[in-house]
Amino acid sequence: MKKLCILLSFINLLSCSSLSFISSQQTSISFDDENQKTKEVSVEVSKPFYMWGLVPNEQVVEVDKVLSEKGFENVSNISIKEIKTNDKALWMFFTMGMYYPQSFRITGRMN
């Protein structure tokens, strides 16, 4: 049992997950603040990781595609924040790190 705990601790130290936010440049988005934009829009994105974040090694989120799928075009002043909930922590705890969900909120402004 002690060897199993040491092995799991070692794997946990070596594991890391990566989530990249990029633009596919299909629609116009901007990370700059434009004062003429009036309506705030928000979209939640969830990506699963497995085995303490080892699988998949990297996930990619195309911000403009996610926003356009929800019907939001020409979004500016984009911000991305991680959503931390008790549900995620419970999933990680009860699966001993085998399932590691990551959730983010993409917020921006549009006409």
N, C-alpha and C positions, 0 to 999 in steps of 0.2 A: 504494500500500500504506500509505503514511504517513497519507493522508487517511482510509482505512478504519479504521485504529487510532484516530485522533482521533475519528471519528464513533462508534465503539463505546465509547470512553471517555466521551464526552459522554452517550450513551444510558445507560450504566451509572450515571453520576452522577445522572441524572434519575429513574431507576427506583426504585421501592420497592414492597414488597408488604405487605399487612396481613392479619392473621389474628385474628379476634375470637372469643372464647369467651363464649357467652351461655347462658342457661337458657330453655327454652321453657315452663317451669313446668308440665310434664305430670306429672313425678314430683318427689318431695321430695328436694332436695339442699341441702347447707349447706357453706359455707366455714369454719364455726366448728368448733372441736374439741369433740366430745362424748365424754366418758370412757367411757360405756357401750357404745360401738361397739367391736367386738373384731377383726373380720377385715379385713385390708388387701386391697384390690382394685386392679387396675391395667389400663388399656386404652391401646393405642397408636393414635394418629390420624396419618394422613399426608395431606397436601394438596399437589398439584403447582402450581407457578407456572411461567410460560413467559416468554421474552423479557426476561430480567434482572429478573423480578418485576413486569413491567408488566401481564401478563395472567394471571389476572384481577386486577383492582385490589384486591379484598378477598375473602377467604374467611371464612365463618362456620361455627363448630363449635358445635352445641347440645349442651352437656356432658351434660345429663340424658338426652337421646335416645341419645347414644353409650353411656352407661352402661346404660340400660335395654335396649338392643339386645343387650348382652352378658349380660343377666340380673341386673344389679345394681340394686337398688332402695334407697331411703332411705339414700343415701351422704352422709357428712359428712366434714369435714376434708379437702376437696378441694385438691390441689395440681397444678399443670401445669408440666412442665419440657420444654424442647426436647431432642430426642435428636440428638446430633451423631455422625455416623459417617463413616468414610472413603469408603463407597459414595456418600454424598450429595456429598461434595467431588469425587469422581471424575466423577460425572454432570455437575456444574457445570463442571468443568474441560474435559472432553472435548466438551461441547456448547457451550462458550464462553458459558455463561450462558443459553442458549436453554431449558434445562430446569433448574428449580430446585426440588427436592423439599424440603418441610418436614415434619418428624415431631415429634410431641409425645407425652409419656406423661402420662395423667391418672390420678392416684392418689388413693384415698380410703379411708375406713373404714366398714364396715357390720356388722350382726349376722350 
